[in-house]
Structures are given as C-alpha cells and as structure tokens.
Amino acid sequence: MRIGIMGGTFNPIHLGHLILAENAYRQLDLDVVWFMPSGKPPHKPNTEILPNEDRVHMVELAIEGTPYFELSLLEIDRQGITYTVDTLEYLTKTRPEDQFFFLAGADSLYQFETWREPARILSMCHFAAARRDSVIYADIEAQAAYLREKYQAEVSLINIPEIDISSSNIRERIKSGDTIHFLVPRTVEEYLAEHRSYLEELND
C-alpha cells in the first residue's frame, strides 16, 4: 500500500489539514492517509496542547465519511516524547511491504534538518510538502532539490490552494469570542463549543 502519514498535534484539526491530506491523496496516488495525532511532541509544552482524548475525537469527527482517511493512534499510545524517526522505524519494520509518504507543510522543508535524525527519516519515507500559492515556487523547489541531493531522498511538492488557517489562530479566535465557522468541520466546531473551557485554560 501507498500510505500517507499526516502527523501533527491537531490542536485542533482544521480544514487546512484536510485540504493538504486530500490533495496529497490525489496527487501522490495514495491508497490511504493516516491522521496520526502526536502524543507528546518535542517542541511544544503540554500547557499549549488539548487533552489527547479531545484531539483524537476531533480527528475522528473531521475524517468521518471519507473512506481513504483513517485515524492512527500509534503516537498517542507511545510513552514519552514522540519523534518522527521512531514512528517510521516502527512502521517500516512492521509493514515492510508498504511505502510511506510523510505529509507536511511547506515550512517543514526549511526546518527539517533540525528534526531528530533527518537522514534516517528520509531513508524510510517519501517526504511530501505542501506548496502554497504565496510561497515563491523557485525558492521551495530549490530547498526540495537541496534535500534530495544531500540525502539522496524522495522529496515531492504538493500543490494546494492558499488557505491561511492555523490551530493557534483558531484557539485565539475562540478565546476572544470570534467565529471559527468554515475554518474547521462543522462537527469539530460543535465539539469545541461544547468544550470551550479546555481552550480557555490553555496558556493561562
């Protein structure tokens, strides 16, 4: 199988995540996209992250009805800090017949070499980053080419519409009483409305 891995805190999941996953599914001819919420990410303090069960449930709500989107609890169930390299090592050992595509935003191409063991990551997956309309194509293609050459790796760019949505902005909008209508799936919007107290406690 050709499996896309859509990782992240999903804090909360929003339409930008779904748009990236949908375009990756079609442009990379994937069989399935796994949405894989991180358990304890290395770069974010716990005070900024919603409880695991809430993030997981919102992913379930967001992908419900799309047969080629699936939830993976691999990183949620792992103890300690979750690193991409460990996830891919486990997957390639337990599913050697499958091909994995790690899906990420455009900024990840520039930050990638700060990740733990970037060479090993690229040896175990095809890295696919979103290319937004506002990013100069020559610049991002040059960065992708740099990673391809340095690591002898498969690095692709995914074309997606310009959608300026972030989880942090959604949290701030909820705290300030602004609408998040059409920024997240309707079911996720309803869930957040019911659990607003979680968001109000973050970063206090």
C-alpha positions in Angstrom: 0.0 0.0 0.0 0.9 3.6 -0.5 0.3 5.2 2.9 0.3 8.9 3.6 1.1 9.9 7.2 -0.5 13.2 8.3 1.1 13.9 11.6 0.6 16.8 14.0 -0.9 17.8 17.3 -4.2 18.6 15.6 -4.8 21.2 18.4 -7.4 21.3 16.9 -7.7 19.8 13.5 -8.9 22.3 10.8 -9.7 22.5 7.2 -6.1 23.2 6.2 -5.1 19.8 7.4 -7.9 18.1 5.4 -7.1 20.1 2.3 -3.5 19.0 2.4 -4.4 15.4 3.0 -6.9 15.4 0.2 -4.5 16.9 -2.3 -1.7 14.6 -1.3 -4.1 11.6 -1.6 -4.8 12.5 -5.2 -1.5 13.9 -6.4 0.6 11.1 -4.9 -1.9 8.3 -5.8 -2.1 7.1 -2.2 -4.3 4.3 -1.1 -5.0 5.8 2.3 -4.0 8.8 4.5 -3.4 8.1 8.2 -4.1 11.0 10.5 -1.7 10.5 13.4 -2.1 12.8 16.4 1.2 13.2 18.3 1.2 12.1 21.9 4.0 14.3 23.4 5.7 16.4 20.7 9.2 17.5 21.4 8.8 21.2 20.5 5.5 22.1 22.3 4.9 22.4 26.1 1.9 20.5 27.4 0.3 23.7 28.6 -0.4 24.5 24.9 -2.0 21.2 24.0 -5.6 20.0 24.4 -6.0 16.6 26.1 -5.3 13.6 23.9 -8.8 12.2 24.0 -10.2 15.5 22.8 -7.7 15.9 19.9 -8.3 12.3 18.9 -12.1 12.6 19.0 -12.0 15.8 16.8 -9.9 14.0 14.2 -12.5 11.2 14.2 -15.2 13.8 13.7 -13.3 15.6 10.9 -12.5 12.5 8.8 -15.8 10.6 9.3 -17.3 9.7 6.0 -14.1 9.8 4.0 -13.1 6.2 3.4 -9.5 6.8 2.5 -8.8 8.9 5.7 -8.1 6.8 8.8 -7.1 7.6 12.4 -3.8 6.1 13.7 -3.2 6.1 17.5 0.4 4.9 17.1 2.0 8.1 18.6 -0.8 8.7 21.1 -0.3 5.2 22.6 3.5 5.5 22.7 5.1 6.5 26.1 7.4 9.6 26.2 8.2 12.1 23.6 7.1 11.1 20.1 9.7 11.5 17.3 9.0 11.0 13.6 12.1 8.9 13.2 10.9 6.4 15.8 7.4 6.2 14.2 8.9 5.5 10.8 11.3 2.9 12.1 8.5 1.0 13.7 6.3 1.2 10.6 9.0 0.1 8.2 9.9 -2.8 10.4 6.3 -4.0 10.9 5.0 -3.2 7.4 8.0 -3.7 5.1 5.7 -4.3 2.1 4.2 -0.8 2.3 5.5 2.6 1.1 5.2 5.6 3.4 4.7 9.2 2.4 5.2 11.7 5.2 3.0 14.8 4.6 3.9 18.2 5.9 3.5 21.9 5.4 5.9 23.9 3.3 7.7 25.4 6.3 8.8 21.8 7.3 11.2 21.7 4.3 13.2 24.6 5.8 13.0 23.2 9.4 13.6 19.6 8.5 17.3 19.4 9.3 16.5 20.4 12.9 14.4 17.3 13.3 15.9 14.2 15.1 18.0 12.1 12.6 16.8 13.7 9.3 18.9 11.3 7.2 17.2 8.3 8.7 13.8 9.8 8.3 14.4 10.3 4.5 15.7 6.8 4.2 12.4 5.4 5.4 9.8 7.5 3.6 8.9 9.7 0.7 8.7 13.3 2.1 6.0 15.4 0.6 5.5 19.1 1.5 2.7 21.4 0.6 3.4 24.3 -1.8 1.1 27.2 -1.2 0.4 29.9 -3.8 2.1 32.6 -1.6 5.4 30.8 -1.5 7.8 31.5 -4.3 8.0 28.3 -6.3 11.7 28.6 -7.2 12.6 29.0 -3.5 10.7 26.0 -2.2 11.8 23.9 -5.2 15.4 24.8 -4.5 15.0 23.6 -0.9 13.4 20.4 -2.0 16.2 19.8 -4.5 18.8 20.5 -1.8 17.3 17.8 0.4 17.0 15.4 -2.5 20.7 15.8 -3.4 22.1 15.9 0.1 20.2 12.8 1.4 19.6 11.0 -1.9 16.0 11.1 -1.0 12.5 11.3 -2.5 11.1 14.8 -1.8 7.9 16.0 -3.5 5.9 19.2 -3.5 2.1 19.0 -3.3 0.1 21.9 -4.8 -2.7 23.1 -2.5 -4.9 26.2 -2.5 -3.8 29.1 -0.4 -5.6 28.5 3.0 -4.3 30.6 5.8 -5.6 28.6 8.8 -3.6 27.6 11.9 -4.6 25.7 15.1 -3.2 28.5 17.2 -5.3 31.1 15.4 -8.4 29.0 15.9 -7.7 28.8 19.7 -7.2 32.5 19.9 -10.4 33.2 18.0 -12.4 31.0 20.4 -10.9 32.7 23.4 -11.7 36.2 22.0 -15.2 35.1 21.0 -14.6 35.3 17.3 -16.3 32.8 14.9 -14.4 29.8 13.6 -17.2 28.9 11.2 -15.8 27.4 7.9 -12.3 27.1 9.4 -13.0 23.7 10.9 -15.5 21.0 10.0 -19.0 21.7 11.4 -18.8 18.7 13.8 -15.5 19.9 15.2 -16.9 23.4 15.6 -19.7 22.0 17.6 -17.4 19.9 19.8 -15.2 22.9 20.5 -18.2 24.9 21.5 -19.2 22.2 24.0 -15.7 22.0 25.4 -14.7 25.7 25.4 -13.3 25.5 28.9 -10.3 23.5 27.8 -9.3 26.3 25.4 -9.8 29.0 28.0 -7.4 27.2 30.3 -4.5 26.9 27.8 -1.6 29.3 28.3 -3.2 30.9 31.4 
